Amino acid sequence: MSIQRQAQAFYLSSTLHEANTKPFTISGTSALDLLLDSFYLNVNIETPDRAALMTAMSISGQSLFASDSGVPIVMFDPSNNYAVEGINALSLTIATNQVFSCTVDHTFNTALATTNPCGFSISTAPTDIVVGPNESGSLLNYVFGMGKVSIAALGTATLQAVSLRDNVFLGRLVMDCANSNRSLIQVTSIKVDGIELLSAVTPSSTPTLLSQFSPDSNDKTGLQLNYVVRQNSIVQIDVKNVDPALAIEVAAGFYCKSL
């Protein structure tokens, strides 16, 4: 049975950014005590924007980033349909008049404007119990960003991030690139503190194409890393560009799970 909503308990949305400037921060203020569910960034994402980063996200001033690097904004595209698996659920509560915010550091291919804005929306439900950020434990580990790299033509690069917290449970891996042909990028290694997580004997000889980790990949359970990292742990993803002429930007990040 569905619970009937009360006034002002349907979607928490943000201010809209309507200028072609970066970085920019957008925020929304809750009108009452709410349970926050799925987070979405609503913006027109074109191929050159697919490695763009969100560099901060916070609730009541407390960061929801578990690493020192940004996450690709494609993780939050509403078309990903992650809500079916609960992948993008915040599962946090926010008190009346508290602020949820995020920061994007990117100049979009089609300039942001009144007719092409950027904003976020979070699905919500009313709640009688509010748990503050300081008591929310591992739920504050919403995402673990790996940042982005530009890989030279026929070159290799490493995405690297450091865990800011202890007992961070890495879940769904999302990767994308600023090129329409994702198969130009090969993933040759995924390591935590030097421990290889890819299953092949020699992953560099049997690489996984980036398209396997794309935001719209349907292998929802298989893409869950399900690996716990400690504070100051180093996570690395090695990537290779096989295009003979073009450098390609690649970005990656994880959704985290609660412990």
Summary of the structure (lengths in Angstrom):
residues: 259
radius of gyration: 18.3
end to end distance: 28.2
largest distance: 58.3
contacts: 841
relative contact order: 0.23
helix: 10%
strand: 46%
